[in-house]
Amino acid sequence: GQNIDQPTEMTATEGAIVQINCTYQTSGFNGLFWYQQHAGEAPTFLSYNVLDGLEEKGRFSSFLSRSKGYSYLLLKELQMKDSASYLCAVRDKGSYIPTFGRGTSLIVHP
Amino acid sequence: EAQVTQNPRYLITVTGKKLTVTCSQNMNHEYMSWYRQDPGLGLRQIYYSMNVEVTDKGDVPEGYKVSRKEKRNFPLILESPSPNQTSLYFCASSLFRITGELFFGEGSRLTVL
């Protein structure tokens, strides 16, 4: 199994940049996901990393370092609608099933 | 439209009264799964299915049953609900591929009195 750790809550200002970290311990690694979840809604897929490096998708980027067991989600030009919970999920080698961290609640204020 | 549909979306019931939460997907996905989400605990997997007639326990299966008689449907059954099963439930599905991102239903908020 995995042990996944991410901050419980973060706040940031509209227009700024915020980095949400996720650390994990796993016996084998087969991919890391980031999901966004607005309050009372379903999680939606943001990104997938399986190799080291940065994946950029518009205002959102995700970084992975497998040797450090570390990922971050970078949100640029923050908007109020980015206020949500961000879930890190890790998949073990040989498994199809991701395990979710407890999520980071991001509050964007004007 | 590609979607995962859960019903009911909201339900208040009493201890011991059997209930079923239905889940249906129209994307021909092999993999389906049920999660519960509780404050401070995140998403925890209840049961999952890799294909028709193949189901397995997740991290918190006690008090739940599932079946996968057809590829599109994956109902969650609470035979004798208890108050500790009050939670927000999500069904999810995905294709078996490199990324295999999950598509989630809109959630079912269950209260057991």
Interface residues (C-beta under 8 A of the other chain):
Chain A: G31 F33 Y35 G40 E41 A42 P43 T44 F45 Y48 V50 L87 R91 Y96 I97 P98 T99 F100 G101 R102 G103
Chain B: Y31 S33 Y35 G40 L41 G42 L43 R44 Q45 Y48 M50 G58 F90 F96 I98 T99 G100 E101 L102 F103 F104 G105 E106 G107
